[in-house]
């Protein structure tokens, strides 16, 4: 995992929300989380040409998307999280300041921040944020009544900021113009999307595989995705998904790893293809969704009946299991591992109030304020001793409670690490620490900690 591989596990959300839920995240880590779900969290690797490219079906579904949903909300909109986790970086909004630690590249820690591993936390100058997102190589925040973006801009992912960013990197947060009423902003790799208060989504920057919801290449000019009544949005690598008021999830972009949640290739056992799908289509057999979490190459949903279901890439031998079952039980998607295009229930999650998705792992915050995780236990990312999973090459698809963690109110995932906020306002992180994303110069000889630890100097 390179230090330039950031995952947006956090989605920024404002408005009515389910208490204590993370956006992310869409990062992120998203992200999601980024990250979403009204807020889940929102933070690798690459078939045959399909018998039907799906473009015609995409266009048809896109036209129906705006017409079939009513205007009366049935779900609250996404609420903000304290966290913004990148692939190898961690940030938290505290006292109207964005404090970041870990891998500082492309100016994502703001003006004056040193490049490389940053410990203790650095405060991003020039903004007083209420929420933020750390993407692959750039960042955005809701602050001072507007939206600000900064960092790398090779694919115009900073959008129409003022003053315009005319170089490859602009470390000073600049206000976004031409996109009024932003209620949520998410990003991944070199693209950015925003959900506006009216319930539509607009995207700019890179457009690989139609991930910006349009045809064409990179552009700083925002374009509207053909969807209405959106209450949450999340971005992964070359794809994006949105939760609508009617409890359905619609996705667009790449389906190389099954991330669109439907088959786009009848000639392939996995149902995946390498075509671009810029028009949103609904995830197969999925309704009653109340939260959405988008990871790097997979997505998960929390349903109104308490079930958690996931789809997309499930890894390969030696790393995976983020869908909640053994990857070997899924069809191969080319030479990049195992995928599942239809949502599959995760067993044993318990009573869940929030979900978060990373690169190779997924976690949930439960009603008893504990956290349970599953997937790849690389450097302790799942919150238990990874040596316990040596017989399965580190794959642990069954949810397990994170050791030594209680009274949690918020949760976010990065590439292979996670952070939680307790009711005492304490931040605790665990997992990979190769770039100091746990907030310690060294968390042991394995460069990680499966026990949650508090960042130094926060």
GUNU-916703 format. One record per residue (C-alpha): residue in one letter; x negated, y, z. Coordinates in nm, 4 decimals. Each point is the difference from the previous one (the first is absolute). Layout:
{'A'; {X; Y; Z}} ...
This chain:
{'X'; {0.0000; 0.0000; 0.0000}} {'X'; {-0.1744; 0.3182; -0.1167}} {'X'; {0.0181; 0.3191; 0.1990}} {'X'; {0.1746; 0.1713; -0.2905}} {'X'; {0.2936; -0.2411; 0.0034}} {'X'; {0.2672; 0.1841; 0.1911}} {'X'; {0.3519; -0.1196; 0.0561}} {'X'; {0.2870; 0.2350; 0.0585}} {'X'; {0.1873; -0.1739; 0.2696}} {'X'; {0.1887; 0.2966; 0.1116}} {'X'; {0.2911; 0.1726; -0.1636}} {'X'; {0.0758; 0.3457; 0.1291}} {'X'; {0.3607; 0.0454; 0.0928}} {'X'; {0.2121; 0.2673; 0.1543}} {'X'; {0.3629; 0.0031; 0.1020}} {'X'; {0.2203; -0.2484; 0.1853}} {'X'; {-0.1788; -0.3258; 0.0753}} {'X'; {-0.0067; -0.3100; 0.2118}} {'X'; {-0.1885; 0.0901; 0.3147}} {'X'; {-0.3669; -0.0890; 0.0020}} {'X'; {-0.0144; -0.1272; -0.3577}} {'X'; {-0.2919; 0.0572; -0.2327}} {'X'; {0.0240; 0.1115; -0.3543}} {'X'; {-0.2789; -0.1638; -0.2036}} {'X'; {-0.0618; -0.0532; -0.0605}} {'X'; {0.0763; 0.0055; -0.1324}} {'X'; {-0.4263; -0.0361; 0.1193}} {'X'; {-0.0325; -0.1113; 0.1056}} {'X'; {-0.0915; -0.0360; 0.0524}} {'X'; {0.1379; 0.1344; -0.1344}} {'X'; {0.1262; 0.0537; -0.0562}} {'X'; {0.0215; -0.0945; 0.0193}} {'X'; {-0.0086; -0.0351; 0.0630}} {'X'; {-0.0364; 0.0971; -0.1252}} {'X'; {0.2900; -0.0503; 0.0814}} {'X'; {0.4864; 0.0130; 0.1081}} {'X'; {0.3518; -0.0598; 0.0716}} {'X'; {0.1582; 0.1724; 0.0529}} {'X'; {-0.3430; -0.0257; 0.0473}} {'X'; {-0.2428; -0.2789; -0.0245}} {'X'; {-0.3600; 0.0573; -0.0507}} {'X'; {-0.0794; 0.0882; -0.1855}} {'X'; {-0.6806; -0.1672; -0.2642}} {'X'; {-0.4896; -0.6706; -0.7036}} {'X'; {-0.0012; -0.1844; -0.2643}} {'X'; {0.2479; -0.0856; -0.4471}} {'X'; {0.4992; -0.5004; -0.5902}} {'X'; {0.1163; -0.0479; -0.3069}} {'X'; {0.2122; 0.2440; -0.1869}} {'X'; {0.3549; -0.0606; 0.1260}} {'X'; {0.2673; -0.1423; -0.2230}} {'X'; {0.1846; 0.3208; 0.0890}} {'X'; {-0.2191; 0.2962; 0.0889}} {'X'; {0.2672; 0.1257; 0.2350}} {'X'; {-0.0029; 0.3509; -0.1452}} {'X'; {0.3522; -0.0296; -0.1328}} {'X'; {0.1260; -0.1356; 0.3324}} {'X'; {-0.1881; 0.2748; 0.1809}} {'X'; {0.1641; 0.2726; -0.2026}} {'X'; {0.3451; -0.1467; 0.0498}} {'X'; {-0.0485; -0.0357; 0.3742}} {'X'; {-0.1414; 0.3489; 0.0217}} {'X'; {0.3121; 0.1497; -0.1515}} {'X'; {0.2189; -0.1982; 0.2362}} {'X'; {-0.2060; 0.1034; 0.3007}} {'X'; {0.1256; 0.3558; 0.0074}} {'X'; {0.3579; -0.0889; -0.0734}} {'X'; {0.0869; -0.2944; 0.2222}} {'X'; {-0.0903; 0.1345; 0.3437}} {'X'; {0.2363; 0.2217; 0.1928}} {'X'; {-0.1002; 0.3277; 0.1608}} {'X'; {0.0914; -0.0867; 0.3574}} {'X'; {-0.3108; -0.1023; 0.1949}} {'X'; {0.0100; -0.3399; 0.1650}} {'X'; {-0.3600; 0.0130; 0.1276}} {'X'; {-0.2021; 0.2666; 0.1807}} {'X'; {-0.2924; 0.1478; -0.1893}} {'X'; {-0.3595; -0.0817; 0.0853}} {'X'; {-0.1401; 0.1432; 0.3222}} {'X'; {-0.3631; 0.1063; 0.0486}} {'X'; {-0.2710; -0.2029; 0.1674}} {'X'; {-0.2886; 0.1234; 0.2056}} {'X'; {-0.2394; -0.2008; -0.2176}} {'X'; {-0.1568; 0.0250; -0.3438}} {'X'; {-0.2245; -0.2996; -0.0593}} {'X'; {-0.2168; -0.0436; -0.3069}} {'X'; {-0.1750; -0.3146; -0.1124}} {'X'; {-0.3080; 0.0706; 0.2102}} {'X'; {0.1143; 0.3136; 0.1814}} {'X'; {0.2390; 0.0939; 0.2771}} {'X'; {0.1777; 0.3277; 0.0702}} {'X'; {0.2548; 0.1085; 0.2578}} {'X'; {0.2107; 0.3146; 0.0301}} {'X'; {-0.0370; 0.1359; 0.3513}} {'X'; {0.0832; 0.3483; 0.1278}} {'X'; {0.0549; 0.1266; -0.3578}} {'X'; {-0.3491; -0.1160; -0.0990}} {'X'; {-0.1044; -0.2794; -0.2349}} {'X'; {-0.2834; -0.1914; 0.1669}} {'X'; {-0.1878; -0.2536; -0.2146}} {'X'; {-0.2754; -0.2563; 0.0494}} {'X'; {-0.1613; -0.2749; -0.2046}} {'X'; {-0.0978; 0.0290; -0.3657}} {'X'; {-0.0169; 0.3613; -0.1182}} {'X'; {-0.0226; 0.0143; -0.3797}} {'X'; {0.1217; 0.2358; -0.2738}} {'X'; {0.0775; 0.2682; 0.2549}} {'X'; {0.2962; -0.1860; 0.1523}} {'X'; {-0.0999; 0.1231; 0.3479}} {'X'; {0.0222; 0.3584; -0.1214}} {'X'; {-0.2464; 0.2874; -0.0446}} {'X'; {-0.3381; -0.0355; 0.1649}} {'X'; {0.0441; -0.3640; 0.0952}} {'X'; {-0.3172; -0.2059; -0.0370}} {'X'; {0.0073; -0.2795; -0.2562}} {'X'; {-0.0303; -0.3559; 0.1264}} {'X'; {0.1037; -0.1554; 0.3298}} {'X'; {0.1515; 0.2583; 0.2334}} {'X'; {0.0142; -0.0614; 0.3766}} {'X'; {0.1297; 0.1680; 0.2141}} {'X'; {0.3173; 0.1319; -0.1695}} {'X'; {-0.0156; 0.2997; -0.2308}} {'X'; {0.2775; 0.2607; -0.0155}} {'X'; {0.1187; 0.0888; -0.3520}} {'X'; {-0.0193; 0.3786; -0.0181}} {'X'; {0.2530; 0.2368; -0.1529}} {'X'; {0.3309; -0.1722; 0.0807}} {'X'; {0.2336; -0.0624; 0.2933}} {'X'; {0.1613; -0.3255; -0.1151}} {'X'; {0.3095; -0.1814; 0.1166}} {'X'; {-0.0925; -0.3145; -0.1996}} {'X'; {-0.2686; -0.1117; -0.2454}} {'X'; {-0.1007; -0.2707; -0.2463}} {'X'; {-0.3497; -0.1259; -0.0863}} {'X'; {-0.0073; -0.1515; -0.3477}} {'X'; {-0.2732; -0.1742; -0.2004}} {'X'; {-0.2134; 0.3103; -0.0329}} {'X'; {0.2227; 0.2939; 0.0897}} {'X'; {0.2361; 0.1142; 0.2722}} {'X'; {0.3179; 0.2038; 0.0394}} {'X'; {0.1873; 0.1435; 0.2956}} {'X'; {0.3277; 0.1641; 0.0857}} {'X'; {-0.1090; 0.3152; 0.1763}} {'X'; {0.1046; 0.3583; 0.0622}} {'X'; {0.3288; -0.0491; -0.1829}} {'X'; {-0.1637; -0.1314; -0.3178}} {'X'; {-0.2023; -0.2836; -0.1513}} {'X'; {-0.3797; 0.0097; -0.0198}} {'X'; {-0.2380; -0.2313; -0.1886}} {'X'; {-0.3779; -0.0333; -0.0176}} {'X'; {-0.2806; -0.2411; -0.0919}} {'X'; {-0.0831; -0.1616; -0.3338}} {'X'; {0.1792; 0.1277; -0.3093}} {'X'; {-0.1431; -0.1995; -0.2915}} {'X'; {0.3516; -0.1127; -0.1000}} {'X'; {0.1728; 0.3247; 0.1064}} {'X'; {0.1320; -0.1766; 0.3098}} {'X'; {-0.0009; 0.3244; 0.1978}} {'X'; {0.2741; 0.1263; -0.2289}} {'X'; {0.0909; 0.3644; -0.0649}} {'X'; {-0.1802; 0.1531; 0.2972}} {'X'; {-0.0837; 0.3681; 0.0427}} {'X'; {-0.2725; 0.0913; -0.0666}} {'X'; {-0.0352; -0.2742; -0.2628}} {'X'; {-0.2645; -0.2649; 0.0645}} {'X'; {-0.2288; 0.0282; -0.3025}} {'X'; {-0.2741; -0.2326; 0.1215}} {'X'; {-0.0129; -0.3718; 0.0722}} {'X'; {0.0355; 0.0607; 0.3742}} {'X'; {0.1685; 0.2771; 0.1973}} {'X'; {-0.0408; -0.0490; 0.3745}} {'X'; {0.2049; 0.2993; 0.1144}} {'X'; {0.3725; -0.0735; 0.0464}} {'X'; {0.1968; 0.1977; -0.2602}} {'X'; {0.3765; 0.0545; -0.0158}} {'X'; {0.1989; -0.1953; -0.2559}} {'X'; {0.2128; 0.2161; -0.2308}} {'X'; {0.2881; -0.0865; -0.2295}} {'X'; {0.1334; -0.2822; 0.2190}} {'X'; {0.2444; 0.1636; 0.2415}} {'X'; {0.1721; -0.1755; 0.2873}} {'X'; {-0.2571; -0.2745; 0.0559}} {'X'; {0.1132; -0.2254; 0.2845}} {'X'; {-0.2566; -0.2787; -0.0453}} {'X'; {-0.3252; -0.0468; -0.1884}} {'X'; {-0.1851; -0.3265; -0.0671}} {'X'; {-0.3080; -0.0937; -0.1954}} {'X'; {-0.2259; -0.2836; -0.1031}} {'X'; {-0.3129; -0.0210; -0.2098}} {'X'; {0.0249; 0.3015; -0.2363}} {'X'; {0.3735; 0.0702; 0.0044}} {'X'; {0.2418; 0.1904; 0.2223}} {'X'; {0.3788; 0.0001; 0.0332}} {'X'; {0.2381; 0.2144; 0.2025}} {'X'; {0.3558; -0.0544; 0.1098}} {'X'; {0.1934; 0.3225; 0.0024}} {'X'; {0.2913; 0.0808; 0.2269}} {'X'; {0.2526; -0.0562; -0.2798}} {'X'; {-0.0941; -0.3704; -0.0086}} {'X'; {-0.2061; -0.0077; -0.3186}} {'X'; {-0.3663; -0.0957; -0.0467}} {'X'; {-0.2596; 0.1890; -0.1995}} {'X'; {-0.3541; -0.1217; -0.0777}} {'X'; {-0.3264; 0.1349; -0.1403}} {'X'; {-0.3630; -0.1020; -0.0512}} {'X'; {-0.1020; -0.3389; -0.1376}} {'X'; {0.2612; -0.2089; -0.1783}} {'X'; {-0.1596; -0.3419; -0.0376}} {'X'; {0.2635; -0.2593; -0.0935}} {'X'; {0.2733; 0.2652; 0.0247}} {'X'; {-0.0488; 0.0424; 0.3744}} {'X'; {0.0983; 0.3675; -0.0257}} {'X'; {0.3339; -0.1028; -0.1475}} {'X'; {-0.0610; 0.1247; -0.3539}} {'X'; {-0.1881; -0.0705; -0.3215}} {'X'; {-0.3350; 0.1620; -0.0772}} {'X'; {-0.3227; 0.0587; 0.1854}} {'X'; {-0.1113; 0.2040; 0.2972}} {'X'; {0.1578; 0.3412; 0.0526}} {'X'; {0.0165; 0.2660; 0.2687}} {'X'; {0.3543; 0.0817; -0.1143}} {'X'; {0.2574; -0.1698; 0.2251}} {'X'; {0.2554; -0.2213; -0.1743}} {'X'; {0.3259; -0.1272; 0.1465}} {'X'; {0.0489; -0.3742; 0.0420}} {'X'; {0.3494; -0.1068; -0.1245}} {'X'; {0.1428; -0.0826; 0.3432}} {'X'; {0.2443; 0.1754; 0.2311}} {'X'; {0.1047; -0.0316; 0.3638}} {'X'; {-0.3497; -0.0974; 0.1139}} {'X'; {-0.0655; -0.0002; 0.3759}} {'X'; {-0.3568; -0.1343; -0.0029}} {'X'; {-0.2807; -0.0632; -0.2470}} {'X'; {-0.3327; -0.1857; 0.0181}} {'X'; {-0.2959; -0.0523; -0.2335}} {'X'; {-0.2372; -0.2911; -0.0473}} {'X'; {-0.2705; -0.0618; -0.2591}} {'X'; {0.1556; 0.0899; -0.3372}} {'X'; {0.3586; -0.0424; 0.1212}} {'X'; {0.2566; 0.1749; 0.2152}} {'X'; {0.3297; -0.0886; 0.1687}} {'X'; {0.2902; 0.2024; 0.1334}} {'X'; {0.2736; -0.0770; 0.2514}} {'X'; {0.3406; 0.1409; -0.0907}} {'X'; {0.2950; 0.0953; 0.2156}} {'X'; {0.1900; -0.3103; -0.1044}} {'X'; {-0.2674; -0.2239; 0.1548}} {'X'; {-0.1573; -0.1154; -0.3269}} {'X'; {-0.3679; 0.0267; -0.0962}} {'X'; {-0.1139; 0.1045; -0.3476}} {'X'; {-0.3591; -0.0335; -0.1265}} {'X'; {-0.2012; 0.1083; -0.3039}} {'X'; {-0.3541; -0.0238; -0.1396}} {'X'; {-0.2123; -0.3161; -0.0147}} {'X'; {0.1441; -0.3474; 0.0494}} {'X'; {-0.3316; -0.1799; -0.0421}} {'X'; {0.0303; -0.1247; 0.3578}} {'X'; {0.3780; -0.0195; 0.0260}} {'X'; {0.0287; 0.3328; 0.1785}} {'X'; {0.3152; 0.1045; -0.1884}} {'X'; {0.1887; -0.2762; 0.1770}} {'X'; {0.1377; -0.1571; -0.3165}} {'X'; {-0.1165; -0.2202; -0.2869}} {'X'; {-0.1109; 0.1893; -0.3088}} {'X'; {-0.1449; -0.3001; -0.1828}} {'X'; {0.2204; -0.3023; -0.0639}} {'X'; {-0.2972; -0.1793; -0.1565}} {'X'; {-0.2053; 0.0074; 0.3195}} {'X'; {0.0513; -0.2116; 0.3112}} {'X'; {-0.0754; 0.3020; 0.2155}} {'X'; {0.2301; 0.2323; -0.1974}} {'X'; {-0.2728; 0.2654; -0.0150}} {'X'; {-0.1471; 0.1879; -0.2954}} {'X'; {-0.2497; 0.2747; -0.0832}} {'X'; {0.2486; 0.2400; -0.1593}} {'X'; {0.0870; 0.3473; 0.1282}} {'X'; {0.3462; 0.0406; 0.1539}} {'X'; {0.0516; 0.3748; 0.0551}} {'X'; {0.3762; -0.0170; 0.0528}} {'X'; {0.1229; -0.1140; 0.3446}} {'X'; {0.1890; -0.3283; 0.0279}} {'X'; {0.1525; -0.1638; 0.3081}} {'X'; {-0.1844; -0.2651; 0.1977}} {'X'; {0.1638; -0.3386; -0.0591}} {'X'; {0.2668; -0.1158; 0.2487}} {'X'; {-0.0826; 0.2687; 0.2559}} {'X'; {0.2622; 0.2101; 0.1788}} {'X'; {0.0724; 0.1311; 0.3460}} {'X'; {-0.3503; 0.1421; 0.0333}} {'X'; {-0.0572; 0.2468; 0.2830}} {'X'; {-0.3810; 0.0334; -0.0206}} {'X'; {-0.2605; -0.0270; -0.2741}} {'X'; {-0.3750; -0.0590; 0.0351}} {'X'; {-0.2309; 0.0121; -0.3027}} {'X'; {-0.3513; -0.1432; 0.0173}} {'X'; {-0.2799; -0.0125; -0.2556}} {'X'; {0.1451; -0.2880; -0.2036}} {'X'; {0.3103; -0.1058; 0.1931}} {'X'; {0.3118; 0.1450; 0.1568}} {'X'; {0.2323; -0.0970; 0.2834}} {'X'; {0.3477; 0.0972; 0.1116}} {'X'; {0.1843; -0.0096; 0.3306}} {'X'; {0.3652; -0.0958; -0.0489}} {'X'; {0.3027; 0.1092; 0.1981}} {'X'; {0.0336; -0.3536; 0.1404}} {'X'; {-0.3507; 0.0224; 0.1469}} {'X'; {-0.1732; -0.2196; -0.2585}} {'X'; {-0.3322; 0.1026; -0.1581}} {'X'; {-0.0612; -0.0946; -0.3621}} {'X'; {-0.3105; 0.0532; -0.2172}} {'X'; {-0.1064; -0.0313; -0.3649}} {'X'; {-0.2987; 0.0610; -0.2276}} {'X'; {-0.3592; -0.1201; 0.0306}} {'X'; {-0.0653; -0.2575; 0.2725}} {'X'; {-0.3776; -0.0083; -0.0381}} {'X'; {-0.2203; -0.2890; -0.1003}} {'X'; {-0.1771; -0.2838; 0.1810}} {'X'; {-0.2001; 0.1585; 0.2792}} {'X'; {0.1934; 0.3246; 0.0286}} {'X'; {0.3735; 0.0492; 0.0003}} {'X'; {0.3226; -0.1106; 0.1600}} {'X'; {0.1390; 0.3536; 0.0251}} {'X'; {0.3384; -0.1180; -0.1332}} {'X'; {0.0403; -0.2198; 0.3068}} {'X'; {-0.0738; -0.3412; -0.1497}} {'X'; {-0.2922; -0.2002; -0.1405}} {'X'; {-0.1116; 0.1524; -0.3335}} {'X'; {-0.0433; -0.3483; -0.1488}} {'X'; {0.3779; -0.0362; 0.0039}} {'X'; {0.0346; 0.2761; -0.2592}} {'X'; {-0.0564; 0.0018; -0.3748}} {'X'; {-0.3321; 0.1228; -0.1339}} {'X'; {0.0081; 0.3418; -0.1627}} {'X'; {-0.2807; -0.0315; -0.2491}} {'X'; {-0.3423; -0.0230; 0.1607}} {'X'; {0.0688; 0.2457; 0.2810}} {'X'; {0.1645; -0.2275; 0.2530}} {'X'; {0.3518; -0.0915; 0.1007}} {'X'; {0.3142; 0.2080; -0.0420}} {'X'; {0.3721; -0.0095; 0.0694}} {'X'; {0.2360; 0.2223; -0.1983}} {'X'; {0.3037; -0.0599; 0.2214}} {'X'; {0.0367; 0.1088; 0.3638}} {'X'; {-0.0651; -0.2799; 0.2486}} {'X'; {0.0931; 0.0064; 0.3666}} {'X'; {-0.2781; 0.0089; 0.2577}} {'X'; {0.0744; -0.2415; 0.2851}} {'X'; {-0.0702; 0.0719; 0.3640}} {'X'; {-0.0233; 0.3797; -0.0060}} {'X'; {0.2252; 0.0521; 0.3024}} {'X'; {0.2225; 0.3053; 0.0470}} {'X'; {-0.1545; 0.2686; -0.2208}} {'X'; {0.0321; 0.3786; 0.0050}} {'X'; {-0.2755; 0.0859; -0.2498}} {'X'; {-0.2120; -0.1625; -0.2709}} {'X'; {-0.3398; 0.0972; -0.1413}} {'X'; {-0.2029; -0.1412; -0.2897}} {'X'; {-0.3739; 0.0119; -0.0686}} {'X'; {-0.2197; -0.1592; -0.2643}} {'X'; {-0.0092; -0.3586; 0.1269}} {'X'; {0.2155; 0.0191; 0.3112}} {'X'; {0.3447; 0.1005; 0.1217}} {'X'; {0.1106; 0.0977; 0.3500}} {'X'; {0.3241; 0.0766; 0.1790}} {'X'; {0.0846; 0.2049; 0.3071}} {'X'; {0.2535; -0.1919; 0.2058}} {'X'; {0.2753; 0.1102; 0.2340}} {'X'; {-0.2055; -0.1104; 0.3003}} {'X'; {-0.2656; 0.2534; -0.1114}} {'X'; {-0.2510; -0.2675; -0.0970}} {'X'; {-0.1564; -0.0411; -0.3450}} {'X'; {-0.0171; -0.3221; -0.2035}} {'X'; {-0.2177; -0.0447; -0.3109}} {'X'; {-0.0670; -0.2576; -0.2728}} {'X'; {-0.2177; -0.0387; -0.3090}} {'X'; {-0.3813; -0.0034; -0.0188}} {'X'; {-0.1773; 0.0234; 0.3346}} {'X'; {-0.3096; 0.1681; -0.1462}} {'X'; {-0.2005; 0.1608; 0.2814}} {'X'; {0.2926; -0.0235; 0.2374}} {'X'; {0.2580; 0.1838; -0.2106}} {'X'; {0.2821; -0.2150; 0.1419}} {'X'; {-0.0827; 0.0764; 0.3616}} {'X'; {-0.1252; -0.3437; 0.1022}} {'X'; {-0.3371; -0.1726; -0.0105}} {'X'; {-0.0640; -0.0769; -0.3699}} {'X'; {-0.2048; -0.3077; 0.0918}} {'X'; {0.3330; -0.1647; 0.0876}} {'X'; {0.0830; 0.0052; -0.3722}} {'X'; {-0.3232; -0.1521; -0.1267}} {'X'; {0.1730; -0.3228; -0.1034}} {'X'; {0.2232; 0.1975; -0.2376}} {'X'; {-0.2738; 0.2310; -0.1329}} {'X'; {0.1372; 0.2907; 0.1983}} {'X'; {0.3555; -0.0280; -0.1315}} {'X'; {0.2610; 0.0252; 0.2765}} {'X'; {0.3438; 0.0445; -0.1617}} {'X'; {0.1989; -0.0558; 0.3189}} {'X'; {0.0722; 0.3167; 0.2056}} {'X'; {-0.1973; 0.0214; 0.3243}} {'X'; {0.0141; 0.2617; 0.2716}} {'X'; {-0.2997; 0.2350; 0.0149}} {'X'; {-0.1945; -0.0725; 0.3171}} {'X'; {-0.0312; 0.2678; 0.2666}} {'X'; {0.2504; 0.2364; -0.1583}} {'X'; {0.3244; 0.1112; 0.1659}} {'X'; {0.2396; 0.2932; 0.0258}} {'X'; {-0.0536; 0.0951; -0.3677}} {'X'; {0.2054; 0.2779; -0.1588}} {'X'; {-0.1640; 0.0345; -0.3426}} {'X'; {-0.2049; -0.2140; -0.2367}} {'X'; {-0.2006; 0.0378; -0.3225}} {'X'; {-0.2272; -0.2219; -0.2116}} {'X'; {-0.3091; 0.0733; -0.2053}} {'X'; {-0.1817; -0.2316; -0.2370}} {'X'; {-0.1027; -0.2528; 0.2665}} {'X'; {0.0593; 0.1920; 0.3200}} {'X'; {0.2928; 0.1340; 0.1979}} {'X'; {0.0788; 0.2653; 0.2583}} {'X'; {0.2789; 0.0294; 0.2547}} {'X'; {0.1294; 0.2796; 0.2206}} {'X'; {0.1210; -0.0801; 0.3503}} {'X'; {0.2609; 0.1815; 0.2049}} {'X'; {-0.2867; 0.1558; 0.1964}} {'X'; {-0.1191; 0.1670; -0.3238}} {'X'; {-0.3040; -0.2261; -0.0169}} {'X'; {-0.1327; -0.1065; -0.3416}} {'X'; {-0.1317; -0.3571; -0.0255}} {'X'; {-0.1517; -0.1520; -0.3160}} {'X'; {-0.1219; -0.3462; -0.1007}} {'X'; {-0.1374; -0.1899; -0.2992}} {'X'; {-0.2746; 0.0930; -0.2452}} {'X'; {-0.2436; 0.2687; 0.1133}} {'X'; {-0.2526; 0.0019; -0.2834}} {'X'; {0.0419; 0.3766; -0.0427}} {'X'; {0.0862; 0.0917; 0.3560}} {'X'; {0.3764; -0.0043; -0.0625}} {'X'; {0.0561; -0.1312; 0.3530}} {'X'; {-0.1705; 0.3112; 0.1356}} {'X'; {-0.3171; -0.1720; 0.1203}} {'X'; {-0.3491; 0.0064; -0.1451}} {'X'; {-0.0169; -0.3760; 0.0380}} {'X'; {0.2738; -0.2311; 0.1241}} {'X'; {-0.2240; -0.3041; 0.0172}} {'X'; {-0.2193; -0.2112; -0.2258}} {'X'; {0.2946; -0.0889; -0.2245}} {'X'; {0.0725; 0.3711; -0.0596}} {'X'; {0.3469; -0.0383; 0.1373}} {'X'; {0.2100; -0.0595; 0.3073}} {'X'; {0.3059; -0.2213; 0.0355}} {'X'; {0.0693; 0.1633; 0.3346}} {'X'; {0.1651; 0.3449; -0.0295}} {'X'; {-0.2488; 0.2734; 0.0989}} {'X'; {0.0355; 0.3738; 0.0474}} {'X'; {-0.1849; 0.2305; -0.2458}} {'X'; {-0.2847; 0.1933; 0.1589}} {'X'; {0.0530; 0.3743; 0.0391}} {'X'; {0.3613; 0.0157; -0.1136}} 
